[in-house]
């Protein structure tokens, strides 16, 4: 069985690249967990589309205030200085280029940076929602995703097959097997799990991986 990172470990790895003081929007699903893993000495300012800036970690079970939720309807806590605002003002922040990073989930990512993270299928996300604004309003867009689908098909492709959320918007992918940058319309391998060979990783990737330098080991804590 191919070793792979858990969603929590992918979120931890993505959190390590967020600069201190960055304004960050976390997508629904795996990306929401990034807020749990701020590196020591660094603190991001998290934004949610439904109108909160500067929220804290999830409350302990049983301590939730369900008037305080993020866009994924998960309970959050407040920090000193947390701000509340109208939904329209929230999107003005996104569209005005005030977010440093958006971290989203994905169904498919193309080697040119195209992103598909919604589907018209019966089990898909029913609409593109705010992700369409986030991928073009944030200064940097990263993705957290399993490297392959549940039936083993690549999610990193030459071209997306599903409806696009954004064109040429993704710059880095934190997958369950590797960290991959999108540069010059190609996938560039930066880190991979030590137990996985480059050939094995390539066989699970739907486009060629460029390897300009030996990839670093993708190492994460047991969380």
C-alpha positions, 0 to 999 in steps of 0.5 A, a space after each residue: 500500500 502506498 504511504 501517504 500523508 493524512 489530511 492533518 499532516 497536509 494541513 500542517 505542511 501548508 501552514 509552515 509556508 504562511 508568513 507571519 502577519 499574512 492575511 489568509 483565507 482557508 477553503 472548506 474541507 482539508 484547508 480549514 485545518 491549517 489554522 490549527 498549525 501556526 509555526 512558533 513565532 508566527 501568526 496569520 490573520 484568518 479571513 472567512 467569506 461569511 464575514 470574520 477577520 482574525 478568528 482563532 482555533 476551533 473551540 473544544 467539543 461542547 463549548 461551541 457558540 454556533 453564532 460564530 462559524 466559518 464559511 464551512 459552518 465550523 465553529 470558531 473562537 474569537 481573538 482580541 481584535 477579531 472583526 465582523 463585517 457584511 458579506 459584501 465587505 468580505 468579498 470586497 476584501 477578496 476582490 480588492 487584492 487584500 488577501 495574501 494567500 488562499 488555500 483551497 481544496 481541489 478535484 483537479 489541478 492542471 500543470 498550467 495552474 488551472 483549478 477545478 474544485 467544484 462539480 455539477 455531478 450528483 455528489 459534487 459541490 453544487 456551485 463554484 461559490 466564493 472560490 472563483 473570487 478567491 483564486 483571482 483576488 488572493 496574491 497566492 493560491 495554494 491547494 491541499 489535496 489527495 494526490 489521486 482519487 479514491 479509485 486511484 486516478 491522478 488529480 494532477 493532470 495536463 488539463 482539467 476535465 471538470 468545470 474550472 474554478 480559475 485559470 492559471 491560478 495555482 502556484 503550489 500543491 500540497 498533496 498527500 505524496 508531495 509538494 509541487 510548484 506550478 512554474 512556467 506551465 509545468 509541475 515542478 517537484 520540490 518535496 516527496 515522501 522518502 518512501 516513494 520513488 520519483 518513478 512511483 510518484 510520476 506513475 500517479 501524476 497525470 502530467 510530467 514532473 520536472 525535477 530541476 534539483 533532487 527533491 527534499 524529503 517531505 517529513 511531517 510530525 505524527 499528528 
